[in-house]
């Protein structure tokens, strides 16, 4: 499968539930595809004025293509992903959760060191002891030609969705 063809197919899959932008930039992170989803839940008692609770969930997907990925590029991407996540996530009273998914699409199969670093990557942040929600970063490494996906622990939850086959 062609690498940019994979990104276009992924954009089509995401477009059902996400707002899509191509060639997006945030805090020095340039990416090929950005997708954003916002879900708001409310519960009322008898009338809309008597709201019992309200909470919001956000999901951001950032996709970047590399023809060949090495450890330095991975470290740069994860650092930029953390900075972008801090910019994208704005905690407030009704914020429950935000998930930022970083997807690295690679043209050449990556080394084992890179795969191990992706598996070990972890980023979780709570806001105001959890009263203003929390944020997690998922990290996935996709090699479209072989259909191989490497993911961190949080990324394994959605790895099937990003599968090429």
C-alpha positions in Angstrom: 0.0 0.0 0.0 1.3 3.4 -0.9 2.1 5.6 2.2 0.1 8.7 1.3 -2.7 6.4 0.1 -2.8 5.1 3.6 -3.1 8.6 5.0 -5.9 9.4 2.6 -7.8 6.2 3.6 -7.2 7.1 7.2 -8.7 10.6 6.7 -11.8 9.0 5.1 -12.2 6.6 8.1 -11.8 9.4 10.6 -14.0 11.9 8.8 -17.2 10.2 10.1 -16.6 11.3 13.7 -13.7 13.8 13.4 -13.1 17.2 11.9 -10.2 16.8 9.5 -7.4 19.2 8.5 -4.5 18.5 6.2 -1.0 20.0 6.5 -1.6 21.2 10.1 0.8 23.0 12.4 0.8 23.5 16.2 3.8 24.5 18.4 6.4 23.7 15.8 4.8 20.3 15.0 4.0 20.0 11.3 1.9 17.1 10.4 0.2 15.6 7.3 -3.2 15.1 9.0 -5.0 16.4 12.1 -8.3 15.2 13.3 -10.4 16.5 16.2 -13.4 15.0 17.9 -15.5 16.6 20.7 -18.2 14.8 22.7 -20.4 16.5 25.3 -22.6 14.6 27.7 -25.3 16.1 30.0 -27.9 14.8 32.4 -31.0 16.8 33.4 -33.6 16.5 36.1 -37.1 17.3 34.7 -36.0 20.5 32.9 -32.9 21.7 31.1 -32.4 24.3 33.8 -31.9 21.6 36.4 -28.7 20.1 35.0 -27.3 17.2 37.1 -24.0 17.0 35.4 -22.1 17.9 32.2 -18.8 16.6 31.0 -16.7 16.8 27.8 -14.4 14.4 26.1 -11.9 15.4 23.4 -9.8 13.3 21.0 -7.1 14.6 18.8 -5.3 12.5 16.1 -2.0 13.8 14.7 -0.5 11.8 11.7 2.9 12.4 10.3 4.8 10.6 7.5 8.5 9.8 7.6 10.3 8.0 4.8 12.7 6.6 7.3 12.4 7.0 11.1 15.4 7.0 13.5 15.6 7.6 17.3 16.3 11.3 17.0 13.3 11.9 14.8 11.1 9.9 17.2 12.4 11.9 20.2 11.7 15.1 18.3 8.2 14.0 17.4 7.3 12.8 20.9 8.6 16.1 22.4 6.6 18.1 19.8 3.6 15.9 20.5 3.8 16.7 24.2 4.0 20.4 23.5 1.1 20.3 21.1 -1.0 18.3 23.6 -0.3 20.9 26.2 -1.5 23.5 23.8 -4.6 21.6 22.6 -5.9 20.4 26.0 -7.5 23.2 28.0 -8.7 21.8 31.4 -11.8 23.4 32.9 -14.6 22.4 35.2 -16.5 20.3 32.6 -13.4 18.7 31.0 -13.3 15.0 31.7 -10.7 13.5 29.3 -8.5 14.3 26.3 -6.7 11.8 24.3 -4.0 12.7 21.8 -3.1 10.0 19.3 0.2 10.4 17.5 0.5 8.2 14.4 3.8 7.8 12.7 3.5 6.5 9.2 6.8 5.2 7.9 8.0 4.2 4.4 10.9 2.0 5.5 10.6 -0.6 8.2 12.0 0.9 11.4 14.7 -0.6 13.6 14.0 -2.6 16.8 15.3 0.3 18.9 12.6 2.6 17.5 9.9 0.0 18.0 10.9 -0.5 21.6 11.0 3.2 22.3 7.4 3.5 20.9 6.3 0.6 23.1 7.8 2.2 26.2 6.4 5.7 25.5 4.0 6.9 28.2 2.4 10.3 28.9 -0.4 10.8 31.3 -1.4 14.1 33.0 -4.1 14.8 35.5 -5.5 18.3 36.1 -6.4 19.6 39.6 -6.2 16.1 41.1 -8.6 14.8 38.4 -11.3 17.3 39.2 -10.6 19.0 35.8 -10.0 15.7 34.0 -7.0 14.0 32.6 -5.0 13.6 29.3 -3.2 10.6 27.8 -1.1 10.3 24.7 -1.3 7.2 22.4 1.6 6.6 20.1 1.4 4.3 17.1 4.0 3.4 14.4 2.5 2.2 11.2 4.3 0.5 8.3 1.7 0.4 5.5 3.6 -1.9 3.1 3.8 -4.8 5.7 0.7 -3.9 7.7 2.8 -3.8 10.8 1.6 -1.6 13.7 3.7 -0.9 16.9 1.9 0.8 19.7 2.4 1.9 23.3 0.1 0.6 26.0 -2.6 3.2 25.4 -2.2 2.9 21.6 -3.1 -0.8 21.7 -6.7 0.2 22.5 -7.1 1.6 19.0 -4.4 -0.3 17.0 -7.1 -2.3 15.1 -8.7 0.9 13.8 -5.3 2.0 12.3 -4.6 -1.4 10.7 -4.0 -1.3 6.9 -5.8 -4.5 6.1 
